[in-house]
Amino acid sequence: MSSVIEVANVSKAFGPKVVLKNVNIQVEQGESLVIMGGSGTGKTVLLRIIMGLLTPDSGHVTIDGKTIQGLSIPELFEVRKQIGMCFQMAALFDSMSVFENVGFALKRHTKMTKKEIALRVDECLAMVGLKGSDKLKPAELSGGMKRRVGFARAIALKPKILLFDEPTTGLDPVMTDVIGRIILDLKHELGVTSITITHDLKSAFMIADRVALIFQGECLAIERPEAFKLNPNPVIQQFLRGDADGPFLQDPPPPKRTPQEANV
Amino acid sequence: MLNFFQRIGESLMEFFSQAGDFTVISARALRATLKRPFDFENLMRQFVAVGVNSIPVVLLTGLAVSMVFAVQLAFGFKQFQAQGLASSVEGLAVVRELAPVITGLMMSGRVGSAMAAELGTMQVTEQIDALECLATDPIHFLFVPRLLAALVMLPLLTGLAIYIGYWGGYLILVHIEGQSAFTYASEFYKLVGTRDLRIALTKAMAFGLIIALVGCWRGYRTRGGAEGVGNAPTSSVVTSSLWILMTDFFLTKLMLV
């Protein structure tokens, strides 16, 4: 198996705040990696560095053997055509309809006819369960629908790699499960390599081949879900329990009270 | 004392950094006008937004300013028994200064601010990052249609302002001050040559360039959520208005030599 995505010794700081410290991650062909971690630990920054939207202070990212940080803008755009990025809040173009959003890259980067584009858009929307909603504007969609249109837009060019930035944040548990299933479907149907950032443990373990945890800018563990659950590291165990007490938080949490104490 | 010089130094550094950034982005935008793919639909949308939708504003401001100016001229020249000069000076002022400058200032408020707000919102909602991720250069996709629309539409709107300016002066000088319509019509263009029209249209193009580049740049560089989006249009209008007035002075001085 060869590494499709390789993050090598990547560090990034914004002013005095160090966000990533010497992060090393390899993702194999067809593998689904889930990255977890607390808020503000640099997970989104890592995805942005992989996409070439941010430049690391040190280290580099290689996609399919091409080092992102050394590419010219046209070369970088060629690499990006192989990657589908799904943003946390979908980042749909609000002046365009769902159809125009999903067909955007097809219209700009392929020689497909209008009819072929319409067929491909329909196909992509069907994959995310939104067939028939092509005429709607982003403002008319719910949060879950926006994410799914974002997925459809990301897969339109048939990318080899999919990156999901917190695809379930802010959604109800049922919609979270729907999104998890769609990601799993896309993985099986398209055979893509993917990196998903999420806080949601249920969907994380549903879609992951391997799980990583970023803590204070460092990658604490990167292993298969079964091994990750048994990892004795107290930070990982606290994260899995979802408990405020432990080494995960830098500032001490408020004291724990029983419901009776809270009502006094 | 050190703090004082430190603050001046920091302000200067900030100014040069912003000026440098604006220059680089502007150069990229100008170079991108020649790049493919050519987005005809997007360009047409901008022609409508910048040009067609601005017609009422330009008509009203052009009419109001030319009427006020005609009132002032009629009053001023009456002091010297030289009412006949009012229509010639009205023509000269409308063509050379009032039409291009008032159109430029109104467009910086109407169009430049809209560009800054739209791109600013796109920036803070990650839509510009989404463009990058879809292998699309945001400078090419967002700046170029707006720039071309402003370059084409500002001279056309200025022509419209000159036309309505003629009728503004006509209303005051003919209907109120009692000049003959024939005299007004011949005197209005008496001092105006093709060079003056060239000056007006050149100014209008320069103002279009300023409005589009400053508006798009301010929007593109928006940071910090709602506050940033709120500041971008204000900053765009203030910056482009100042530039329009300064450019007007230098272009007038250069082109009248």
Interface residues (C-beta under 8 A of the other chain):
Chain A: R48 M51 L53 I73 F77 E78 R80 K81 I83 M85 F87 Q88 M89 A91 L92 F93 D94 S95 F104 A105 R108 H109 R153
Chain B: P37 E118 T121 M122 T125 E126 Q127 D129 A130 E132 C133 L134 A135 T136 D137
